[in-house]
Structure formats: C-alpha cells, structure tokens
Amino acid sequence: MVRQNTQRRTALLDAAVDVLAREGARGLTYRALDGAAGVPAGTASNYFANRTELLAQAAAHVYVRLAPSDAVMAEMAAQEPSREVVRRAMHELYERITADGAGYLALLELRLEATRRPEVRAAVAERIGRDIHANIGFHVEGGYPGGRGAVVALYLAMTGLMVERLTLPEAWEWTGFPALIDELVGIILPE
C-alpha cells in the first residue's frame, strides 16, 4: 500500500470543498481537483479510490472547516446559560460561516448530491444528523433557555439565513443579517 501524505490529503480536501462551492458536485472531477490543489495530474486518484469516496471525505472535511474552535466552545460553556449567550453564539456562527462561505456552499452542494446518490446520502445524513444531535444535546444539557424546541428552531432559522446570505444577499439589502439574527433569537427565545 502506498503511504499517503496527510498534508497533501488535507490540501486535496480543501481544494475539493472549493471546487464543490464554485463548480458544483458535477464539476468535482479528479482533473479539476488536481488543478485546484496545484498537484500533478493523477494525484487525487491516488488518495480517493472513486468519486463517492471523494464526496464522502469532502463531506466530513467541510465540517472540520466549519466547526467552531475549541476556544469558542469553552468560552460559551464557561458562561452562565442565557439568551444573551445564545445570541452571541448565533452571531459567532454567522461570522464563521460567512468567513468560509465556500465551505457552507460546498455543504449545500453535498446535500443536493445526496438527493441523487444514496452512497453520498448515507455519509452526509450521518454527519449532519450527528451534528444536529450534538447541538441539541449541548443546548439542553447546558441549560440554555428554550430547550429542545428552541435549539431546533434556531438551527433551522440559521440554516435558512445562511443560505440567503451566501446565495442571494442582494434580495435582503433592505436589512442587515446581524439585525435579523437578533430578531430571530428574540422571537425564538423571548425574554
């Protein structure tokens, strides 16, 4: 078996996320990936046995890119659970996703591809399901206001808000997204 370079694998996965965001799932070919990563032709095929494996690994990697840092999670956990802490967490989420818009667009592209390919669906659904349950657990077990229903509503609201922000922000030019976050938190977690 050929020994693989983990830094090169990470660079390939980062490039795969960027290609997914820019070209869509159908544009993610070995050739496109090699070009985007700036590696010799044929390199990607040495790291990913087939396209399904590439898409599944890209799905896992996009979560690495989009996840909050350990410091952010520790800071949130160290504070007394409150509506204000949740509000700040939603703003941090917005800033993090906005900073890596390609990562979030790639995740949306993987979700769409999952509707067409059962093998991709299994990987994407497992990862997203795990993330949803982790968010619910953190909120409920942490004693944040609103319980399970509130965190589910916030998840769905923020998912929609991020889709709008990254795909058609000009449709929302009449308002600022940070102000919308404050409104959403206020509606979902009234004082």
C-alpha positions in Angstrom: 0.0 0.0 0.0 1.2 3.5 -0.9 2.0 5.7 2.1 0.0 8.9 1.8 0.9 12.4 2.8 -1.7 13.8 5.3 -0.9 17.4 4.4 -1.5 16.7 0.7 -4.7 14.9 1.6 -5.9 17.9 3.6 -4.9 20.2 0.7 -6.8 18.0 -1.7 -9.9 18.0 0.5 -9.7 21.8 0.9 -9.5 22.1 -2.9 -12.4 19.7 -3.2 -14.6 21.9 -0.9 -13.6 24.9 -3.0 -14.4 23.1 -6.3 -17.8 22.0 -4.9 -18.6 25.6 -4.0 -17.5 27.0 -7.3 -18.5 24.3 -9.8 -21.0 22.1 -8.0 -20.8 18.3 -7.5 -20.7 17.6 -11.2 -17.6 19.8 -11.6 -15.7 17.9 -8.9 -13.6 15.6 -11.1 -10.1 14.2 -10.4 -8.7 16.6 -13.1 -10.5 19.6 -11.6 -9.3 18.6 -8.1 -5.7 18.1 -9.2 -5.8 21.5 -10.9 -7.4 23.3 -7.9 -4.9 21.8 -5.5 -1.9 22.5 -7.7 -0.7 18.9 -7.7 0.4 16.7 -10.6 -2.3 15.1 -12.8 -3.4 11.8 -11.3 -2.6 12.7 -7.7 -6.2 12.8 -6.5 -6.9 9.3 -7.8 -4.1 8.1 -5.5 -5.9 9.5 -2.5 -9.6 8.7 -3.3 -10.5 5.4 -4.8 -13.6 6.7 -6.5 -15.8 9.8 -6.7 -18.2 8.5 -4.0 -15.3 8.2 -1.5 -14.1 11.7 -2.5 -17.5 13.2 -1.9 -17.9 11.4 1.4 -14.5 12.6 2.6 -15.2 16.1 1.4 -18.5 16.0 3.4 -16.5 15.0 6.6 -13.8 17.7 5.8 -16.3 20.5 5.3 -17.3 20.0 9.0 -13.7 20.4 10.1 -13.6 23.7 8.2 -16.9 25.0 9.5 -16.7 23.8 13.2 -16.3 26.3 16.0 -12.9 26.3 17.6 -12.4 24.6 21.0 -11.8 28.0 22.4 -15.2 29.3 21.3 -16.9 26.2 22.7 -15.0 26.5 26.0 -15.9 30.2 26.3 -19.6 29.5 25.7 -19.6 26.6 28.2 -17.9 28.7 30.8 -20.7 31.3 30.8 -23.9 31.1 32.7 -26.5 29.8 30.2 -28.7 32.7 29.0 -30.5 34.2 26.0 -27.5 36.6 25.5 -25.0 33.8 25.3 -27.2 32.1 22.7 -27.5 35.4 20.8 -23.7 35.8 20.8 -23.3 32.2 19.7 -25.6 32.8 16.7 -23.5 35.8 15.7 -20.3 33.8 16.0 -21.9 31.1 13.8 -22.8 33.8 11.2 -19.3 35.2 11.2 -17.7 31.8 11.0 -19.8 30.7 8.1 -19.5 34.0 6.3 -15.8 33.8 6.6 -15.8 30.4 4.9 -18.7 30.8 2.6 -17.2 28.2 0.2 -17.3 25.6 2.9 -21.0 26.2 3.5 -21.8 26.3 -0.2 -20.0 23.0 -0.6 -22.1 21.6 2.2 -25.2 22.7 0.4 -23.9 21.1 -2.8 -23.2 17.9 -1.0 -26.8 17.9 0.4 -28.1 18.3 -3.2 -25.8 15.5 -4.4 -27.1 13.3 -1.5 -30.6 13.5 -3.0 -29.3 11.8 -6.2 -26.7 9.4 -4.8 -27.6 7.0 -2.0 -24.0 6.3 -1.1 -23.3 10.1 -0.6 -26.6 10.4 1.2 -25.6 7.9 3.9 -22.3 9.8 4.6 -23.9 13.3 4.6 -27.0 12.3 6.6 -24.9 10.6 9.2 -22.7 13.6 9.7 -25.5 16.2 9.6 -27.6 14.0 12.0 -24.7 13.7 14.4 -24.2 17.5 14.3 -27.9 18.2 14.9 -28.0 15.8 17.9 -24.8 17.3 19.3 -26.2 20.8 19.1 -29.4 19.8 20.7 -27.5 18.0 23.5 -25.2 20.9 24.1 -28.1 23.3 24.4 -30.4 21.1 26.5 -27.7 19.7 28.8 -26.1 23.1 29.2 -29.3 24.5 30.5 -29.8 27.1 27.8 -33.2 28.7 27.6 -36.0 27.2 25.4 -35.0 23.6 25.5 -35.0 21.2 22.5 -37.6 23.1 20.5 -35.7 26.4 20.7 -32.4 24.9 19.5 -34.2 23.1 16.6 -35.9 26.3 15.6 -32.6 28.2 15.9 -30.8 25.6 13.8 -33.5 25.8 11.1 -33.6 29.6 11.1 -29.9 30.0 10.9 -29.6 27.4 8.2 -32.1 29.4 6.1 -30.4 32.7 7.0 -27.0 31.4 5.8 -28.5 30.1 2.6 -29.9 33.6 1.9 -26.7 35.3 2.9 -24.5 33.2 0.7 -26.7 32.8 -2.3 -28.8 36.0 -2.7 -27.8 38.6 -0.2 -29.0 41.4 -2.6 -32.6 40.2 -2.0 -32.1 41.2 1.6 -30.3 44.5 1.1 -33.1 46.3 2.9 -32.0 44.8 6.2 -28.7 43.6 7.8 -28.2 40.0 8.6 -26.9 40.7 12.1 -30.1 42.5 12.9 -32.1 39.6 11.6 -30.1 37.3 13.9 -31.1 39.4 16.8 -34.8 39.3 15.7 -34.7 35.5 15.3 -33.2 35.0 18.7 -35.8 37.4 20.2 -38.7 35.5 18.6 -37.4 32.0 19.4 -36.2 32.9 22.9 -38.4 35.7 24.2 -37.4 37.2 27.5 
